[in-house]
Amino acid sequence: MFGERLLYLDPALLQTINPEDMMPLEVDDEFIMENEDLAPRIQTPCVVTGFILHSRVFWAAVRDPLPGHSAEEPCPCVQARDPLIQISYLQDRLQNLKYLLHDIPAILRPWGPPNEDLLNSGGTAAISRLNFATMRANLHVTHLWLQSLLIDQLEAAHAGQRGALPASRPGHSLYKTDPKSLWLEREELCRQLFFVLSTLPQASLEANGLHLAYKVRDIAASILACPFHPQEPEAKRAAEYVQDATSWLSRLDRSESINALHLQSWVDTDRVRSEATIP
């Protein structure tokens, strides 16, 4: 379609939208007819379930997921004028996002094998398992990636302050935004990331394409700026995380050439350098 372009909702519009009003019906396409839907009596997770959860994850990163609460949040101009409000707002987003997926259907949880009872029986069982595993990979890696982006904003907000933060006010608590505390948050994200990757089959990871590799790279790259002394345990763990991330990226991105100049992965860059040094 000519003239098509990507548009983003402005902050004023975001505060007036209820995201649940835009969610699709949680049934598979084959159950939707022209004038009615034939949803099963017993509600089971389907492909649309993953889409809905994925949408809620993105929404929670920018607005309070509870209906009506977003209207009470400070607008960007207020956040820009008051660093304490900005840091408090970002921390609230991070806190809400962190626990958003704790009560999702068992088949989409990152830990343990999926519940086979929730899958279709017969010849489509293998396809269903692969589809849900692919959705699990996209959902949970995106969930961790957005948390990493919020920590980036918290770090930038703290670094941009001249001197100490102002005293706390009623309803706004000061949070630990020093480099060491934020790095420990990043370390926990890396732990969860490698756990999620290790519990999923390679085919499900590759099905998400290079976008998954870029998210893994962004999360892992955030621990490179380790504020601890090189001899401290945290710094040694950071080196181990980098090695693990490089190993995972080499498996996720098997392309033989750089796909785009602005989206280079560690693996592509290292491969080009290695080939250039081979006599």
C-alpha positions, 0 to 999 in steps of 0.5 A: 500500500503506497504511502503507508507509514508507521505511526505512534500514539501521542501521549495525550491519546495514550492516556485516554485509551483502554487497551482491553478495548482493542484486544481481539477475541481470544479464539482461533480464526477457524472458530470465527464465522461471518455473524458469530463465533463458535468458541469452545465451551472450555476456554484453552490458550490459543495463538491469539492468547500469545498476541494479547499477552505480547500486546499487554507487555508493550502497554505496561512498559509505557502506561499503567496496565490497570484501567483508568490508572493511566489518566492519573500518571504524569505527562512527559512535560511534568516528568521532564521538569521534575526528576523525582517524578520521572524516576518514580514513574520509570520505577513504577513501570519497571515494577509493573512490567516485572510481575506482569506475566506471573499468572499467564497460562501454564503453556506460555510460562518460561519454566518447566515443560508445557502442559500437554493437556492444553495442546491439541491431540492427534497429528497437530500436537507437534505443530501446536507445541512448536507454535506455543514454544515460538510464542513463549520465546518471543513473549518472554525475551521481549518482556526482558528486553523492555525491562532492560530499556526501562533500566536504560532510561532510569540510568539516563535519568539518574546520570542527567541530574546535577548533584543530589536528587531532591528530597522525596515527597508524599507519594514519591519514594526515592529508588536505588538508581545508582550504577551498581544497583541498576547493574544488579538489575541487569544481571538478573535480566541476563539470568532470566534470559539465559534460562528462557533460551535454554528451556526452548528448542532451537527451532522455536528460537530461530522461528522468531528471526533476527529480531530475537537475536537483536533483543538478546544482544541488547540485554547482554550488551547492557552488562558490559559497563560493569561498575564493579572492580575487575576482581570482584565477583560481579565483574567475573560474572559479567565476563561469563555472561558475555561469553554465554551471550556470544555463544547464544548469538552464534546459534541465533544468527547464522547468517553469513553476511551483515543484514543491515548496517544499522543492525549488526550483531556481535556475531556478524561483526566478529565474523567479518573481523576474523575473516579479514585477519585470516592470511 
